[in-house]
Amino acid sequence: MKNNSLSFNGLYTVKKKDIKKACTVLTRAFFEDPLFRYLFPNTKKRKKIYYMFYVSLNYAMNYGYIVATSKKIEGLLVLIPPRKKKDNIFALLKSKGFIIPFIMNWRKPMEMQKYIDEIHAKAINVQHWYLNSIAVDPPHQNKGFASKLLRPVLDFFDTQKEICYLETENEKNISLYEHFGFEVAISEKIPNSNVQVWGMIRKPK
């Protein structure tokens, strides 16, 4: 599925030329997230999450959708459609995942992702969209940009009668997602860590 084959009302479709800016926004927005604080306690090393987002966004360019508030990318949202999640080596290479082992120790993030994927599988076993990420650049937070991102996407899901799943490792985000109709379906602590994962589901209205 091409990243530009679907548009959401009022949102800008992120293009390849925007990837670096989008990665910077994600890095700033998630820099103090509990998951990344656990993976990279050292703040200098934590800056390398930029490259994790670089791979993630290239993956979404190939298999999903990336939309932003505007060309300025005050905030962005990453979606993976039903049946589009691919974990094979070809998908990894196509998404430039080969760069990661040269930049950081990949073992710990990979183990963490394995547990997060297992929680995802336990939480929902029907066709659904995966809201992989939503982020607003810190200088633009608390200005309504999260709502601007979510409402057109959720309106589309309601019209198409589609279910959406997301996870968060930040308990503060739960009330925000509940405001938009998501409900906690599962809550588990990742083994040998202090990271709690909440999987949330939204059914069409």
LUMTI-708792 format. One record per residue (C-alpha): residue in one letter; x, y, z. Coordinates in nm, 2 decimals, always signed. Layout:
<pt res="a" X="X" Y="Y" Z="Z"/>
...
//
This chain:
<pt res="m" X="+0.00" Y="+0.00" Z="+0.00"/>
<pt res="k" X="+0.15" Y="+0.33" Z="-0.10"/>
<pt res="n" X="+0.18" Y="+0.60" Z="+0.16"/>
<pt res="n" X="+0.00" Y="+0.86" Z="-0.06"/>
<pt res="s" X="-0.29" Y="+0.64" Z="-0.16"/>
<pt res="l" X="-0.51" Y="+0.76" Z="+0.13"/>
<pt res="s" X="-0.55" Y="+1.11" Z="+0.27"/>
<pt res="f" X="-0.71" Y="+1.23" Z="+0.59"/>
<pt res="n" X="-0.91" Y="+1.56" Z="+0.59"/>
<pt res="g" X="-0.69" Y="+1.86" Z="+0.69"/>
<pt res="l" X="-0.37" Y="+1.66" Z="+0.75"/>
<pt res="y" X="-0.04" Y="+1.68" Z="+0.55"/>
<pt res="t" X="+0.10" Y="+1.35" Z="+0.41"/>
<pt res="v" X="+0.46" Y="+1.33" Z="+0.52"/>
<pt res="k" X="+0.70" Y="+1.27" Z="+0.23"/>
<pt res="k" X="+1.05" Y="+1.13" Z="+0.21"/>
<pt res="k" X="+1.20" Y="+1.48" Z="+0.21"/>
<pt res="d" X="+1.03" Y="+1.53" Z="+0.55"/>
<pt res="i" X="+1.17" Y="+1.22" Z="+0.72"/>
<pt res="k" X="+1.46" Y="+1.40" Z="+0.90"/>
<pt res="k" X="+1.23" Y="+1.67" Z="+1.04"/>
<pt res="a" X="+0.98" Y="+1.41" Z="+1.14"/>
<pt res="c" X="+1.25" Y="+1.21" Z="+1.32"/>
<pt res="t" X="+1.36" Y="+1.52" Z="+1.51"/>
<pt res="v" X="+1.01" Y="+1.58" Z="+1.63"/>
<pt res="l" X="+0.97" Y="+1.22" Z="+1.74"/>
<pt res="t" X="+1.30" Y="+1.23" Z="+1.92"/>
<pt res="r" X="+1.22" Y="+1.55" Z="+2.11"/>
<pt res="a" X="+0.86" Y="+1.43" Z="+2.19"/>
<pt res="f" X="+0.97" Y="+1.09" Z="+2.32"/>
<pt res="f" X="+1.30" Y="+1.19" Z="+2.48"/>
<pt res="e" X="+1.16" Y="+1.16" Z="+2.84"/>
<pt res="d" X="+0.93" Y="+0.87" Z="+2.76"/>
<pt res="p" X="+0.96" Y="+0.59" Z="+3.02"/>
<pt res="l" X="+1.05" Y="+0.33" Z="+2.76"/>
<pt res="f" X="+1.34" Y="+0.53" Z="+2.62"/>
<pt res="r" X="+1.46" Y="+0.64" Z="+2.96"/>
<pt res="y" X="+1.48" Y="+0.27" Z="+3.05"/>
<pt res="l" X="+1.65" Y="+0.17" Z="+2.72"/>
<pt res="f" X="+1.90" Y="+0.46" Z="+2.73"/>
<pt res="p" X="+1.95" Y="+0.60" Z="+3.09"/>
<pt res="n" X="+2.24" Y="+0.81" Z="+2.96"/>
<pt res="t" X="+2.09" Y="+1.12" Z="+2.79"/>
<pt res="k" X="+2.37" Y="+1.15" Z="+2.54"/>
<pt res="k" X="+2.32" Y="+0.79" Z="+2.42"/>
<pt res="r" X="+1.94" Y="+0.85" Z="+2.43"/>
<pt res="k" X="+1.98" Y="+1.09" Z="+2.14"/>
<pt res="k" X="+2.04" Y="+0.79" Z="+1.92"/>
<pt res="i" X="+1.67" Y="+0.71" Z="+1.93"/>
<pt res="y" X="+1.66" Y="+0.94" Z="+1.63"/>
<pt res="y" X="+1.79" Y="+0.65" Z="+1.42"/>
<pt res="m" X="+1.53" Y="+0.41" Z="+1.56"/>
<pt res="f" X="+1.27" Y="+0.66" Z="+1.45"/>
<pt res="y" X="+1.44" Y="+0.69" Z="+1.11"/>
<pt res="v" X="+1.40" Y="+0.32" Z="+1.06"/>
<pt res="s" X="+1.04" Y="+0.32" Z="+1.19"/>
<pt res="l" X="+0.94" Y="+0.60" Z="+0.96"/>
<pt res="n" X="+1.10" Y="+0.44" Z="+0.66"/>
<pt res="y" X="+0.90" Y="+0.13" Z="+0.74"/>
<pt res="a" X="+0.58" Y="+0.33" Z="+0.76"/>
<pt res="m" X="+0.66" Y="+0.49" Z="+0.43"/>
<pt res="n" X="+0.67" Y="+0.15" Z="+0.27"/>
<pt res="y" X="+0.39" Y="-0.02" Z="+0.46"/>
<pt res="g" X="+0.17" Y="+0.25" Z="+0.62"/>
<pt res="y" X="+0.09" Y="+0.61" Z="+0.65"/>
<pt res="i" X="+0.25" Y="+0.91" Z="+0.81"/>
<pt res="v" X="+0.05" Y="+1.23" Z="+0.85"/>
<pt res="a" X="+0.13" Y="+1.56" Z="+1.01"/>
<pt res="t" X="-0.05" Y="+1.87" Z="+1.13"/>
<pt res="s" X="+0.10" Y="+2.07" Z="+0.84"/>
<pt res="k" X="+0.42" Y="+2.10" Z="+0.63"/>
<pt res="k" X="+0.58" Y="+2.25" Z="+0.94"/>
<pt res="i" X="+0.53" Y="+1.91" Z="+1.12"/>
<pt res="e" X="+0.43" Y="+2.05" Z="+1.45"/>
<pt res="g" X="+0.31" Y="+1.69" Z="+1.52"/>
<pt res="l" X="+0.27" Y="+1.37" Z="+1.34"/>
<pt res="l" X="+0.09" Y="+1.04" Z="+1.35"/>
<pt res="v" X="+0.21" Y="+0.70" Z="+1.22"/>
<pt res="l" X="-0.05" Y="+0.43" Z="+1.11"/>
<pt res="i" X="+0.00" Y="+0.07" Z="+0.99"/>
<pt res="p" X="-0.31" Y="-0.07" Z="+0.81"/>
<pt res="p" X="-0.45" Y="-0.42" Z="+0.88"/>
<pt res="r" X="-0.24" Y="-0.71" Z="+0.76"/>
<pt res="k" X="+0.05" Y="-0.48" Z="+0.66"/>
<pt res="k" X="+0.28" Y="-0.55" Z="+0.96"/>
<pt res="k" X="+0.59" Y="-0.72" Z="+0.82"/>
<pt res="d" X="+0.88" Y="-0.84" Z="+1.04"/>
<pt res="n" X="+1.09" Y="-1.02" Z="+0.77"/>
<pt res="i" X="+1.44" Y="-0.94" Z="+0.68"/>
<pt res="f" X="+1.33" Y="-0.79" Z="+0.35"/>
<pt res="a" X="+1.11" Y="-0.54" Z="+0.53"/>
<pt res="l" X="+1.39" Y="-0.45" Z="+0.77"/>
<pt res="l" X="+1.64" Y="-0.39" Z="+0.49"/>
<pt res="k" X="+1.39" Y="-0.19" Z="+0.28"/>
<pt res="s" X="+1.33" Y="+0.03" Z="+0.59"/>
<pt res="k" X="+1.71" Y="+0.09" Z="+0.63"/>
<pt res="g" X="+1.72" Y="-0.12" Z="+0.95"/>
<pt res="f" X="+2.07" Y="-0.23" Z="+0.86"/>
<pt res="i" X="+2.21" Y="+0.10" Z="+1.00"/>
<pt res="i" X="+2.11" Y="+0.03" Z="+1.36"/>
<pt res="p" X="+2.38" Y="-0.23" Z="+1.46"/>
<pt res="f" X="+2.64" Y="+0.02" Z="+1.35"/>
<pt res="i" X="+2.50" Y="+0.29" Z="+1.58"/>
<pt res="m" X="+2.39" Y="+0.12" Z="+1.90"/>
<pt res="n" X="+2.36" Y="-0.20" Z="+2.08"/>
<pt res="w" X="+2.05" Y="-0.34" Z="+1.93"/>
<pt res="r" X="+1.99" Y="-0.64" Z="+2.17"/>
<pt res="k" X="+1.80" Y="-0.45" Z="+2.44"/>
<pt res="p" X="+1.56" Y="-0.26" Z="+2.21"/>
<pt res="m" X="+1.49" Y="-0.58" Z="+2.01"/>
<pt res="e" X="+1.41" Y="-0.77" Z="+2.33"/>
<pt res="m" X="+1.18" Y="-0.49" Z="+2.44"/>
<pt res="q" X="+1.01" Y="-0.48" Z="+2.10"/>
<pt res="k" X="+0.95" Y="-0.86" Z="+2.12"/>
<pt res="y" X="+0.76" Y="-0.82" Z="+2.45"/>
<pt res="i" X="+0.56" Y="-0.52" Z="+2.31"/>
<pt res="d" X="+0.46" Y="-0.73" Z="+2.01"/>
<pt res="e" X="+0.35" Y="-1.01" Z="+2.24"/>
<pt res="i" X="+0.13" Y="-0.78" Z="+2.44"/>
<pt res="h" X="-0.02" Y="-0.65" Z="+2.12"/>
<pt res="a" X="-0.10" Y="-1.00" Z="+2.01"/>
<pt res="k" X="-0.26" Y="-1.08" Z="+2.34"/>
<pt res="a" X="-0.47" Y="-0.76" Z="+2.34"/>
<pt res="i" X="-0.64" Y="-0.80" Z="+2.01"/>
<pt res="n" X="-0.69" Y="-1.09" Z="+1.76"/>
<pt res="v" X="-0.92" Y="-0.93" Z="+1.50"/>
<pt res="q" X="-0.84" Y="-0.71" Z="+1.20"/>
<pt res="h" X="-0.74" Y="-0.36" Z="+1.31"/>
<pt res="w" X="-0.53" Y="-0.06" Z="+1.23"/>
<pt res="y" X="-0.22" Y="+0.00" Z="+1.44"/>
<pt res="l" X="-0.16" Y="+0.35" Z="+1.56"/>
<pt res="n" X="+0.22" Y="+0.31" Z="+1.59"/>
<pt res="s" X="+0.31" Y="+0.66" Z="+1.71"/>
<pt res="i" X="+0.15" Y="+1.00" Z="+1.78"/>
<pt res="a" X="+0.38" Y="+1.29" Z="+1.87"/>
<pt res="v" X="+0.37" Y="+1.66" Z="+1.91"/>
<pt res="d" X="+0.69" Y="+1.86" Z="+1.92"/>
<pt res="p" X="+0.74" Y="+1.99" Z="+2.28"/>
<pt res="p" X="+0.72" Y="+2.37" Z="+2.18"/>
<pt res="h" X="+0.38" Y="+2.30" Z="+2.02"/>
<pt res="q" X="+0.23" Y="+2.08" Z="+2.29"/>
<pt res="n" X="-0.09" Y="+2.18" Z="+2.47"/>
<pt res="k" X="-0.21" Y="+2.37" Z="+2.17"/>
<pt res="g" X="-0.46" Y="+2.12" Z="+2.03"/>
<pt res="f" X="-0.23" Y="+1.96" Z="+1.78"/>
<pt res="a" X="-0.29" Y="+1.61" Z="+1.92"/>
<pt res="s" X="-0.66" Y="+1.66" Z="+1.86"/>
<pt res="k" X="-0.60" Y="+1.79" Z="+1.51"/>
<pt res="l" X="-0.41" Y="+1.47" Z="+1.43"/>
<pt res="l" X="-0.65" Y="+1.22" Z="+1.58"/>
<pt res="r" X="-0.99" Y="+1.35" Z="+1.49"/>
<pt res="p" X="-0.97" Y="+1.31" Z="+1.11"/>
<pt res="v" X="-0.81" Y="+0.97" Z="+1.15"/>
<pt res="l" X="-1.07" Y="+0.85" Z="+1.40"/>
<pt res="d" X="-1.35" Y="+0.99" Z="+1.18"/>
<pt res="f" X="-1.22" Y="+0.78" Z="+0.90"/>
<pt res="f" X="-1.22" Y="+0.47" Z="+1.12"/>
<pt res="d" X="-1.58" Y="+0.54" Z="+1.23"/>
<pt res="t" X="-1.69" Y="+0.58" Z="+0.86"/>
<pt res="q" X="-1.51" Y="+0.26" Z="+0.76"/>
<pt res="k" X="-1.61" Y="+0.07" Z="+1.08"/>
<pt res="e" X="-1.25" Y="+0.00" Z="+1.16"/>
<pt res="i" X="-1.09" Y="-0.09" Z="+1.49"/>
<pt res="c" X="-0.77" Y="+0.08" Z="+1.61"/>
<pt res="y" X="-0.51" Y="-0.04" Z="+1.85"/>
<pt res="l" X="-0.22" Y="+0.15" Z="+2.02"/>
<pt res="e" X="+0.01" Y="+0.11" Z="+2.31"/>
<pt res="t" X="+0.16" Y="+0.35" Z="+2.55"/>
<pt res="e" X="+0.43" Y="+0.32" Z="+2.82"/>
<pt res="n" X="+0.34" Y="+0.65" Z="+2.97"/>
<pt res="e" X="+0.05" Y="+0.64" Z="+3.22"/>
<pt res="k" X="-0.02" Y="+1.01" Z="+3.17"/>
<pt res="n" X="-0.13" Y="+0.94" Z="+2.81"/>
<pt res="i" X="-0.41" Y="+0.71" Z="+2.91"/>
<pt res="s" X="-0.67" Y="+0.98" Z="+2.99"/>
<pt res="l" X="-0.59" Y="+1.16" Z="+2.66"/>
<pt res="y" X="-0.66" Y="+0.84" Z="+2.46"/>
<pt res="e" X="-0.97" Y="+0.76" Z="+2.67"/>
<pt res="h" X="-1.10" Y="+1.11" Z="+2.58"/>
<pt res="f" X="-1.09" Y="+0.99" Z="+2.21"/>
<pt res="g" X="-1.27" Y="+0.67" Z="+2.28"/>
<pt res="f" X="-0.99" Y="+0.42" Z="+2.34"/>
<pt res="e" X="-1.02" Y="+0.17" Z="+2.63"/>
<pt res="v" X="-0.74" Y="-0.01" Z="+2.81"/>
<pt res="a" X="-0.75" Y="-0.38" Z="+2.69"/>
<pt res="i" X="-0.43" Y="-0.50" Z="+2.86"/>
<pt res="s" X="-0.17" Y="-0.38" Z="+3.10"/>
<pt res="e" X="+0.16" Y="-0.56" Z="+3.16"/>
<pt res="k" X="+0.50" Y="-0.49" Z="+3.29"/>
<pt res="i" X="+0.79" Y="-0.59" Z="+3.07"/>
<pt res="p" X="+1.00" Y="-0.86" Z="+3.25"/>
<pt res="n" X="+1.31" Y="-0.74" Z="+3.42"/>
<pt res="s" X="+1.23" Y="-0.38" Z="+3.37"/>
<pt res="n" X="+1.03" Y="-0.09" Z="+3.52"/>
<pt res="v" X="+0.84" Y="-0.04" Z="+3.20"/>
<pt res="q" X="+0.46" Y="-0.08" Z="+3.21"/>
<pt res="v" X="+0.28" Y="-0.12" Z="+2.88"/>
<pt res="w" X="-0.09" Y="-0.03" Z="+2.83"/>
<pt res="g" X="-0.26" Y="-0.17" Z="+2.51"/>
<pt res="m" X="-0.57" Y="+0.03" Z="+2.42"/>
<pt res="i" X="-0.84" Y="-0.04" Z="+2.17"/>
<pt res="r" X="-1.09" Y="+0.19" Z="+2.00"/>
<pt res="k" X="-1.40" Y="+0.05" Z="+1.83"/>
<pt res="p" X="-1.58" Y="+0.25" Z="+1.57"/>
<pt res="k" X="-1.86" Y="+0.48" Z="+1.69"/>
//
